[in-house]
Amino acid sequence: MARALRVPPRRINEIVLGKRAITPTMSIRFGAFFGQSEDFWYGIQVECDFRGLAGQRRKLTAGITPAKELAHT
């Protein structure tokens, strides 16, 4: 697979193991290799990123004032 995608085997291994993200460049390569759109592959990465942050939502949003509340001050 790595040879067909013209990337180092380590890159594929790290993506499979979750140690490396699917970049836009790799999304294009995967799309061409598997016959799917690059948006499909990049969407998988975005979904994984959001799932990884789900437990941090409160911490990330603590202290943020919503825009609708700023209009009233």
MOZITA-V763053 format. One record per residue. RES is the residue in one letter. SS is DSSP state (helix for helix, strand for strand, loop for the rest). BURIAL is # if it has 24 or more other ideal C-beta (glycine too) atoms within 12 Angstrom, else .. Layout:
BEGIN
res=RES ss=SS burial=BURIAL
res=RES ss=SS burial=BURIAL
END
This chain:
BEGIN
res=M ss=loop burial=.
res=A ss=helix burial=.
res=R ss=helix burial=.
res=A ss=helix burial=.
res=L ss=helix burial=.
res=R ss=loop burial=.
res=V ss=loop burial=.
res=P ss=loop burial=.
res=P ss=helix burial=.
res=R ss=helix burial=.
res=R ss=helix burial=#
res=I ss=helix burial=.
res=N ss=helix burial=.
res=E ss=helix burial=.
res=I ss=helix burial=#
res=V ss=helix burial=.
res=L ss=loop burial=.
res=G ss=loop burial=.
res=K ss=loop burial=.
res=R ss=loop burial=.
res=A ss=loop burial=.
res=I ss=loop burial=#
res=T ss=loop burial=.
res=P ss=helix burial=.
res=T ss=helix burial=.
res=M ss=helix burial=#
res=S ss=helix burial=#
res=I ss=helix burial=.
res=R ss=helix burial=#
res=F ss=helix burial=#
res=G ss=helix burial=.
res=A ss=helix burial=.
res=F ss=helix burial=.
res=F ss=helix burial=.
res=G ss=loop burial=.
res=Q ss=loop burial=.
res=S ss=loop burial=.
res=E ss=helix burial=.
res=D ss=helix burial=.
res=F ss=helix burial=.
res=W ss=helix burial=#
res=Y ss=helix burial=#
res=G ss=helix burial=.
res=I ss=helix burial=#
res=Q ss=helix burial=#
res=V ss=helix burial=.
res=E ss=helix burial=.
res=C ss=helix burial=.
res=D ss=helix burial=.
res=F ss=helix burial=.
res=R ss=helix burial=.
res=G ss=helix burial=.
res=L ss=helix burial=.
res=A ss=helix burial=.
res=G ss=helix burial=.
res=Q ss=helix burial=.
res=R ss=helix burial=.
res=R ss=helix burial=.
res=K ss=helix burial=.
res=L ss=helix burial=.
res=T ss=helix burial=.
res=A ss=loop burial=.
res=G ss=loop burial=.
res=I ss=loop burial=.
res=T ss=loop burial=.
res=P ss=loop burial=.
res=A ss=helix burial=.
res=K ss=helix burial=.
res=E ss=helix burial=.
res=L ss=helix burial=.
res=A ss=loop burial=.
res=H ss=loop burial=.
res=T ss=loop burial=.
END
